[in-house]
Amino acid sequence: MPLPLLPASLDLTETDEASVDILNGQGRAIVQDASYGLGIQVLDENGDPFDLGPTATPRWQINAQLRSSFYDNDSATAQLTFTCAVEDGPTGLVHVTATPTQTAAITATSGRWDVELVNLTDPDFVVGYAQILFAGTWRLFQDVTRD
């Protein structure tokens, strides 16, 4: 089985709701107190969908976090741990989401983020094998309106 694609840059800094352009490395910025969602199709090195296994019991896990800086920086506590779900395992479709409560708790206004793929049970790879799919910067737009 071919490996997933090498890491790509994806900066979550654009202000427009419709400005997700993964091929050009541009994603929608996070808005405080608002839901956030990003759909991703994992592809292999040939550009074909990467089989994550059965949707109900995927062989691969997706993880994603926002931090104010890189992980090895002592002050880089996780600003947000996204909820990651395999939507269609055989076609490599996943969703990375956050609730308004999660985005409201973000205290930094920018930083680094990544999405990683971790092998749980795929026999073609070592269990625990992890690969970054996307990495880049993020920006938070703070809310103004209050109830």
N, C-alpha and C positions, 0 to 999 in steps of 0.2 A: 504494500500500500504506500503510495507517495506521501511524503510528509506535508503538513500544512504549510501554507505560504510563510515566507520569512516575515519578521515584524515589519509593520508599516507605521508611518507617522500619521496620527490623527489628532489634530488640535481642536478642542472644544472651546472655541473662542468667538465664533460667528454669532451675530445678534439676531439674524433672521430665522424664524421658525422653520423655514423650508430650505435652509442652507446646508444640509448634510450632503457632502460630496466626498465620500470615502476615497475615491480614486485620486482626488487632488488633496487629500489630507485635511479637509475642513469639516468640522462638525458644529452642531448647534451648542451655544454656551448654556450653562446651567443657570436657571433663574431661581432665586431663593423663594421658598414657600410655594413652589410649583412642581408638578410631576415632571419627570424626565424619562425619556425612553429612546433607545437606539436599537434598531434591528440590524443584525450582522449575519452575513452568510460566510461561513468559513470555507475557504477554497484550498485545494491542494496545490502542490508545486506545478501542476499541469493546468491549473485554472479550473479544474472540475470541483464540484461540491465535495467537501471532506465529510465522510460518513462518521458521525458521532455516535452511531449505534441506535438502538431502538429509542424512540422518543420517551416512552414510559420509564425506561431504565438505561439511560445513555452510558456509554463506555467512557465518555469524556466529560469533564466538568469545566465550566467557565467561571472565572473570578475576575472582578474589576473593582478598583479602588481609586479614590481621589486622595492625594496628599498635598501638603503645602510645599514639599520638596521631595527629594529622593528618599527611599526607605532607610538607607544607611545614615541619614542625617538624624541625630537624636531628637530634634524638634519636629520631625515629620510624622506626627501622629495621623492616622487615617481620618480624613475629613468626612468621608462617605464610603461605605461599602455597598456597592450596588447589589440589587437582587438580580441574579443571572439565571436564566431558564433556557433549556433546550426546547425550542418550539417544534422543530421537525428534524430529528436526528439524522435520518438518511440523507437529507439534502443540506445538512450543516447549518440550519437556521437557528439562531439564538437571539434572545432579547436581553438587554441590559437596561434595568429600570431603577428609578428612585421615586419615593413618595414625597408629597409636599412636606410631611413631617421630617423626612430625612434631609431634604434640601434646606429646610428652615434651620437645622442644627449646624450647618456649615459656618465656620468662623473665619476662615481665610477667604480671600477674594480671588486667588489664583494659585496655581501650582502645577504639579505633574500628575499624570494618571496613566494607567495601563489596563489592558485586558489580557488575561492569560488563559491558556488551554492546558488542562492537566489530565493525564491518562489515569483513569480509574481501573479499567479492566481490558482494554484493547490488547489482544495477544500479539499484535504486530509491533508493539512498542513496549518499552520497559514501564512497568507500573510506577507511577509517580513522575514520569517524564513530563516536564512543564515547558511550555513555549509561549513567549509573548506574541500576541497577534497584533495588537496596536499599542502604541505608546505616544505620549505627547503632552502638551500643555492644556490647561483648562482655565476658564474664567467664570466668575460668578457675577451675575447681575443681581444686585440687591433690590428687594422690593421696596416700594414707596407707599402704596395704598394699604391702609389698615381698616379693619372692620369697625 
